[in-house]
Amino acid sequence: MNGSKKILREAVKVHRCRAEELRRRLIAMGTLDESLKPFEENGFVFFPLKRLEEVHGLVEELGGELTQALFEVRARRPRSLKEYLAGKLPSSILDKLPSSYDIIGDLILVDLNDELRSYAREIGEALLRLHPRARMVLVKGETTGDYRIRDVEVVAGSGSTETIYREHGCIYKLDLRRVFFNPRLSGERLRIARQVAAGERVLDMFAGVGPFSILIAKLQPSARIVAVEINPDAYKYLLENLKLNKVEDRVTPVLGDAREVLENSYEEHDRVIMDLPYRSLEFLDVGLRACRRRGIIHLYMVSRSLEEASRIVADKALELKHVVEIEFGREVMEVAPRRSIFALDLRKIS
Ligand SMILES: C[S@@+](CC[C@H](N)C(=O)[O-])C[C@H]1O[C@@H](n2cnc3c(N)ncnc32)[C@H](O)[C@@H]1O
C-alpha cells in the first residue's frame, strides 16, 4: 500500500474525455488545488478544488459532478538553496547562503566565503538536487596567471570539468580547469556583436575559447575576424568551437602572444576587442596600432570607477601619441571591494 498522505477535499468529477479542458479552465480560474494530485477512476477524473464558488456553471457545461474525494498530497520540491538546506545547516548559515552562482553547461560554479566553505559539500549536494541537469559543483578559487585560469575545487558530483555551454545560440566546449570562461560577460558579448556592421574587419586580441569572435561571426556573417589566443588549451577549444558553430570560414585563429602577433602584422581593423581586464592597458599601444583611424576599440579594464578608468585610458593614449574619444563606458561587474571591470568603447581619432 502506498503510504503517502491523503486529504479529503471538494472535487469535480468529469469524464476522461473532458478532463484536459476542465483542468485548463480550473487553472485559469485559480480554483484548482495544485498542492493535491488529481486521479482517474473508472474513466472519470477527479480534480481537487480550492473553493466551490464560480465552478457550478463550468461543471454543468462539461457534464461533470461536484463531489468530495481523497487526494494524495503532491511532494513539493524545494525551490531555493535555503529551502533545501533548512534543518540541515544552522539557521545563521542559511541566511548567508550565496544568492547567485554560475551554471556553465552541466557544471555549477559557486563562490563560498570562509564561513560557508565548511559546509561546501552540503551546499554542493543541495545545488545538484536543485538543478537536476547539473553534474558537478565547483567552488571558485583565485583566477591567476596570464591564461586567467580559475582554481576550482569539486565539492559535489563527479566526472570531468569539460562541458558544453550554450550562449546566444552559440555552442562552446571548454574545460574550466584549463581555460578562462565567464558567463557573466554574455551581455557584453551581445552588446559588441550587435554593433558590428557588414564586412567589418574585427580583431579579438584575447579570444579565449572564442565567445566574442564566434557570436560576431554568427550575427554578422560577412565580418572577417582574427582571434588571437596565447593559451594552447584555450586555442584548441577555440578551433573546435569554430567548427561546432560552423564559422571556420569567417574567423582566423592565431595561437600566440597578441603583442608578437600584431607587431609582425600591418593589417588594420575596424574594431578591436581587448578583453584582458587586468592587463589590457599594457597592450593599448599594439591595440591602437592595429585599429584604423576612426575605428573602435572595446577595452576592458579593472578600476575603482568609470571616471577613473576613462581618465587613465585617455592619458595612456596621449602618452602613446594617440587621441581617443570615449564613446561609451559601463561597469560590467565587481571583482573586489571597490574594484570593478569596466567596458570602454574608444574611438581612435588619431
Ligand atoms: C579574460 S580572458 C577573455 C577570454 C575571452 N575574451 C572570453 O570572453 O572568454 C583573457 C584571455 O586572453 C588570453 N591571453 C592572455 N595574455 C595574452 C596575450 N599576451 N596574447 C594573447 N592572449 C592572451 C588568456 O589566455 C585568456 O584566454
Ligand as a Chemical Component Dictionary entry (heavy atoms), coordinates in Angstrom:
data_LIG
# 
_chem_comp.id                   LIG 
_chem_comp.type                 NON-POLYMER 
_chem_comp.pdbx_formal_charge   0 
_chem_comp.three_letter_code    LIG 
# 
loop_
_chem_comp_atom.comp_id 
_chem_comp_atom.atom_id 
_chem_comp_atom.alt_atom_id 
_chem_comp_atom.type_symbol 
_chem_comp_atom.charge 
_chem_comp_atom.model_Cartn_x 
_chem_comp_atom.model_Cartn_y 
_chem_comp_atom.model_Cartn_z 
_chem_comp_atom.pdbx_ordinal 
LIG C1  C1  C 0  39.909 37.500 -19.634 1  
LIG S1  S1  S 1  40.187 36.189 -20.739 2  
LIG C2  C2  C 0  38.990 36.573 -22.008 3  
LIG C3  C3  C 0  38.684 35.462 -22.932 4  
LIG C4  C4  C 0  37.505 35.707 -23.884 5  
LIG N1  N1  N 0  37.509 37.018 -24.466 6  
LIG C5  C5  C 0  36.178 35.437 -23.197 7  
LIG O1  O1  O 0  35.289 36.287 -23.187 8  
LIG O2  O2  O -1 36.016 34.309 -22.695 9  
LIG C6  C6  C 0  41.708 36.633 -21.463 10 
LIG C7  C7  C 0  42.273 35.611 -22.434 11 
LIG O3  O3  O 0  43.461 36.179 -23.016 12 
LIG C8  C8  C 0  44.481 35.209 -23.084 13 
LIG N2  N2  N 0  45.760 35.951 -23.083 14 
LIG C9  C9  C 0  46.437 36.412 -22.011 15 
LIG N3  N3  N 0  47.557 37.076 -22.417 16 
LIG C10 C10 C 0  47.556 37.028 -23.762 17 
LIG C11 C11 C 0  48.435 37.531 -24.747 18 
LIG N4  N4  N 0  49.524 38.198 -24.421 19 
LIG N5  N5  N 0  48.126 37.323 -26.037 20 
LIG C12 C12 C 0  47.013 36.627 -26.389 21 
LIG N6  N6  N 0  46.153 36.105 -25.492 22 
LIG C13 C13 C 0  46.420 36.315 -24.205 23 
LIG C14 C14 C 0  44.242 34.323 -21.873 24 
LIG O4  O4  O 0  44.786 33.041 -22.057 25 
LIG C15 C15 C 0  42.714 34.313 -21.791 26 
LIG O5  O5  O 0  42.176 33.239 -22.539 27 
# 
loop_
_chem_comp_bond.comp_id 
_chem_comp_bond.atom_id_1 
_chem_comp_bond.atom_id_2 
_chem_comp_bond.value_order 
_chem_comp_bond.pdbx_ordinal 
LIG C1  S1  SING 1  
LIG S1  C2  SING 2  
LIG S1  C6  SING 3  
LIG C2  C3  SING 4  
LIG C3  C4  SING 5  
LIG C4  N1  SING 6  
LIG C4  C5  SING 7  
LIG C5  O1  DOUB 8  
LIG C5  O2  SING 9  
LIG C6  C7  SING 10 
LIG C7  O3  SING 11 
LIG C7  C15 SING 12 
LIG O3  C8  SING 13 
LIG C8  N2  SING 14 
LIG C8  C14 SING 15 
LIG N2  C9  SING 16 
LIG N2  C13 SING 17 
LIG C9  N3  DOUB 18 
LIG N3  C10 SING 19 
LIG C10 C11 SING 20 
LIG C10 C13 DOUB 21 
LIG C11 N4  SING 22 
LIG C11 N5  DOUB 23 
LIG N5  C12 SING 24 
LIG C12 N6  DOUB 25 
LIG N6  C13 SING 26 
LIG C14 O4  SING 27 
LIG C14 C15 SING 28 
LIG C15 O5  SING 29 
# 
